[in-house]
Amino acid sequence: MTIRETQEAIEHKILNQYAAFSDQSKGRDVEEAQCDLRTVYQRDRDRILHCKAFRRLKHKTQVFLSPGDDHYRTRLTHTLEVSQIARTIARSLRLNEDLTEAIALGHDLGHTPFGHAGERALSACAKKPFRHNEQSVRIVEKLEDKGAGLNLTWEVRDGILNHKSACMPSTLEGQVVRLADKIAYVNHDIDDAIRGNILREEDLPIPVTDVLGHNTRDRLNCLIHDVIEASEGRDKVCMSDNIAEALGKLRTYMFDYLYTNPIAKSEETKADKMIKILFEYFSEDVSRLTNECVEMIYMGEDKETVVCDYIAGMTDNYAIETFKNIYIPKSWRTSIS
């Protein structure tokens, strides 16, 4: 018996009846030989962790565009916090922690530079909705590894695609990530807003903080415990009604006072215009794209989609530098000494 087979046998002994067992995965689009050490979900986690799109998350906006303070969250640190929260919940509920971690690490791979401002700009450019969850799946299926994709299991891709509030993943592990994402971003965005003097703890609605807690640590503790207690022994992952209602009100407050705050979002107009100009620049002459992108268009891929792929893959820094190189005049220097 291989190490992988031993781990699969252990899963059947310790995980609950509603967990996604590694040896019962629906599999990959392209069948592969099994690893002797790792289960299918462990392999998926490792593939995501080592892919280029994951590394780029460290220079992509979470809420504050290109913050000067190193302590503000980026899309990468958000992803790691989601993973930590999701793993805690999954382990407590005796779900498949490896599947949970793979979904969590991959859920935001498709985010654009400059956060949701970039998403809105590309939607306007392409004249169709650009959704980061769909782009995340496109990355792992088609864009990574020079078009070969990562060939992830169905369960991981389902969890990545359906992590948004309006969706519902098929596995309980995906449902864990869906809630962990909200728990993470609401709380760390409050923390960043307080650090940036946009909000104060005492500004938060008292009826909500009386239920969830009066600091980030207490709120996280409350929300994580509630998910575990409300979901124990059930075939779905959920919150209790009063906690879910309080979190919903807190999210609404954040949308009203942070996510649309003119101070926090003062640079988004510039980011919007820059992305639209870059889209026009690459659309008018696709030879300006990478060889990979040009080949995709040559093979029949829609031009607007490929240009969106290219721009969405940029980090904040790379988008700014690309714009500078194209449109900002350089100082003239004579070659004669």
GINOR-V124057 format. One record per residue. RES is the residue in three letters. PHI is phi in degrees with one decimal (999 if undefined). BURIAL is # if it has 9 or more other ideal C-beta (glycine too) atoms within 8 Angstrom, else .. Layout:
res/phi/burial
RES/PHI/BURIAL
RES/PHI/BURIAL
This chain:
res/phi/burial
MET/999/.
THR/-76.1/.
ILE/-60.8/.
ARG/-60.3/#
GLU/-64.3/.
THR/-65.2/#
GLN/-63.7/#
GLU/-63.8/#
ALA/-67.4/#
ILE/-63.9/.
GLU/-55.6/#
HIS/-69.1/.
LYS/-88.6/.
ILE/-110.2/.
LEU/-83.2/#
ASN/-79.5/.
GLN/-64.4/.
TYR/-95.8/.
ALA/-71.0/#
ALA/-91.3/#
PHE/-79.1/#
SER/-60.5/#
ASP/-83.2/.
GLN/-117.6/.
SER/-60.8/#
LYS/-71.6/.
GLY/92.2/.
ARG/-108.5/#
ASP/-62.5/.
VAL/-112.8/.
GLU/-65.5/.
GLU/-130.2/.
ALA/-67.7/.
GLN/-71.1/.
CYS/-79.3/#
ASP/-79.6/.
LEU/-105.2/.
ARG/-111.1/.
THR/-72.3/#
VAL/-61.7/#
TYR/-76.7/#
GLN/-65.9/#
ARG/-64.7/#
ASP/-61.9/#
ARG/-57.3/#
ASP/-66.6/#
ARG/-63.5/#
ILE/-65.9/#
LEU/-60.2/.
HIS/-96.4/.
CYS/-82.3/#
LYS/-66.3/.
ALA/-61.7/#
PHE/-66.8/#
ARG/-64.5/.
ARG/-68.7/#
LEU/-61.2/#
LYS/-67.6/#
HIS/-118.5/#
LYS/-117.9/#
THR/-64.9/#
GLN/-94.1/#
VAL/-125.2/#
PHE/-93.2/#
LEU/-72.2/#
SER/39.7/#
PRO/-66.8/.
GLY/-77.6/.
ASP/-90.0/.
ASP/-67.5/.
HIS/-89.3/.
TYR/-73.9/#
ARG/-69.7/#
THR/-113.5/#
ARG/-63.4/#
LEU/-71.3/#
THR/-66.5/#
HIS/-59.2/#
THR/-59.0/#
LEU/-66.9/.
GLU/-68.6/#
VAL/-60.8/#
SER/-60.7/#
GLN/-64.0/.
ILE/-64.9/#
ALA/-64.6/#
ARG/-66.8/#
THR/-60.7/#
ILE/-66.3/#
ALA/-60.9/#
ARG/-64.6/#
SER/-65.8/.
LEU/-90.3/#
ARG/57.2/.
LEU/-99.3/#
ASN/-77.9/#
GLU/-68.0/#
ASP/-67.4/#
LEU/-63.0/#
THR/-57.0/#
GLU/-65.8/#
ALA/-61.1/#
ILE/-62.9/#
ALA/-61.6/#
LEU/-68.3/#
GLY/-99.0/#
HIS/-66.5/#
ASP/-114.5/#
LEU/-58.5/#
GLY/-88.7/#
HIS/-67.1/#
THR/-80.7/#
PRO/-63.8/#
PHE/66.3/#
GLY/62.4/#
HIS/-69.3/.
ALA/-63.9/#
GLY/-66.8/#
GLU/-62.1/#
ARG/-66.0/#
ALA/-64.8/#
LEU/-68.1/#
SER/-61.3/#
ALA/-66.5/.
CYS/-66.7/#
ALA/-82.4/#
LYS/58.0/.
LYS/-158.1/.
PRO/-61.4/.
PHE/-101.3/#
ARG/-116.0/#
HIS/-65.9/#
ASN/-68.1/#
GLU/-68.9/#
GLN/-67.6/#
SER/-60.5/#
VAL/-68.0/#
ARG/-60.9/#
ILE/-62.8/#
VAL/-76.7/#
GLU/-94.3/#
LYS/-130.5/.
LEU/-96.2/#
GLU/-69.6/#
ASP/54.4/.
LYS/56.1/.
GLY/94.5/#
ALA/-80.2/.
GLY/75.4/#
LEU/-98.4/#
ASN/52.9/.
LEU/-79.2/#
THR/-67.9/#
TRP/-59.8/#
GLU/-64.7/#
VAL/-68.2/#
ARG/-64.4/#
ASP/-62.0/#
GLY/-66.3/#
ILE/-64.6/#
LEU/-63.2/#
ASN/-107.5/#
HIS/-81.0/#
LYS/-74.3/.
SER/-58.0/.
ALA/-76.3/.
CYS/-112.2/#
MET/-142.8/.
PRO/-63.1/#
SER/-77.7/.
THR/-100.0/#
LEU/-65.0/#
GLU/-63.7/#
GLY/-65.6/#
GLN/-66.0/#
VAL/-61.7/#
VAL/-64.1/#
ARG/-56.9/#
LEU/-77.8/#
ALA/-61.7/#
ASP/-59.5/#
LYS/-66.7/#
ILE/-58.4/#
ALA/-67.6/#
TYR/-70.2/#
VAL/-61.9/#
ASN/-75.8/#
HIS/-75.4/#
ASP/-69.9/#
ILE/-62.2/#
ASP/-59.2/#
ASP/-67.1/#
ALA/-65.6/#
ILE/-66.2/#
ARG/-60.8/#
GLY/-88.3/#
ASN/59.0/.
ILE/-88.9/#
LEU/-130.5/#
ARG/-122.7/.
GLU/-54.3/.
GLU/-72.6/.
ASP/-77.6/.
LEU/-64.5/#
PRO/-60.6/.
ILE/-60.1/.
PRO/-57.7/.
VAL/-79.7/#
THR/-69.3/#
ASP/-64.3/.
VAL/-88.2/#
LEU/-92.5/#
GLY/128.3/#
HIS/-103.7/.
ASN/-155.8/.
THR/-59.5/#
ARG/-61.0/.
ASP/-66.9/#
ARG/-65.8/#
LEU/-60.8/#
ASN/-59.6/#
CYS/-63.1/#
LEU/-67.5/#
ILE/-65.1/#
HIS/-61.2/.
ASP/-65.9/#
VAL/-58.7/#
ILE/-63.6/#
GLU/-68.5/.
ALA/-74.6/#
SER/-102.1/#
GLU/-55.7/.
GLY/76.1/.
ARG/-106.5/#
ASP/-95.1/.
LYS/-150.2/.
VAL/-108.2/#
CYS/-152.7/#
MET/-115.1/#
SER/-69.6/#
ASP/-61.3/.
ASN/-70.9/.
ILE/-72.4/#
ALA/-61.8/#
GLU/-65.7/.
ALA/-65.6/#
LEU/-64.8/#
GLY/-61.4/.
LYS/-67.5/#
LEU/-67.4/#
ARG/-62.1/#
THR/-61.2/.
TYR/-59.9/#
MET/-64.5/#
PHE/-64.2/#
ASP/-75.5/.
TYR/-115.0/#
LEU/-125.1/#
TYR/-66.7/#
THR/-117.6/.
ASN/-69.7/#
PRO/-63.5/.
ILE/-75.8/.
ALA/-65.7/#
LYS/-108.8/#
SER/-61.5/.
GLU/-93.4/.
GLU/-66.7/#
THR/-62.0/.
LYS/-65.5/.
ALA/-62.5/#
ASP/-59.5/#
LYS/-65.1/.
MET/-64.0/#
ILE/-65.7/#
LYS/-65.9/#
ILE/-67.2/#
LEU/-63.2/#
PHE/-61.0/#
GLU/-63.6/#
TYR/-61.3/#
PHE/-77.7/#
SER/-70.6/#
GLU/-74.2/.
ASP/-152.5/.
VAL/-70.0/#
SER/-66.0/.
ARG/-75.5/.
LEU/-78.0/#
THR/-70.1/.
ASN/-59.1/.
GLU/-59.4/.
CYS/-66.2/#
VAL/-61.2/#
GLU/-64.2/#
MET/-62.3/#
ILE/-65.8/#
TYR/-61.0/.
MET/-83.6/.
GLY/109.9/.
GLU/-70.8/.
ASP/-58.9/.
LYS/-60.5/#
GLU/-61.7/#
THR/-64.9/#
VAL/-68.1/#
VAL/-64.0/#
CYS/-61.8/#
ASP/-55.3/#
TYR/-65.6/#
ILE/-71.4/#
ALA/-61.9/#
GLY/-75.2/#
MET/-70.6/#
THR/-80.9/#
ASP/-54.5/#
ASN/-63.1/.
TYR/-68.3/#
ALA/-62.2/#
ILE/-65.5/#
GLU/-66.0/.
THR/-62.8/#
PHE/-61.8/#
LYS/-60.4/.
ASN/-64.1/.
ILE/-83.8/.
TYR/-115.6/.
ILE/-97.5/.
PRO/-62.2/.
LYS/-92.1/.
SER/-65.1/.
TRP/-78.7/.
ARG/-130.8/.
THR/-74.8/.
SER/-88.3/.
ILE/-96.4/.
SER/-85.4/.
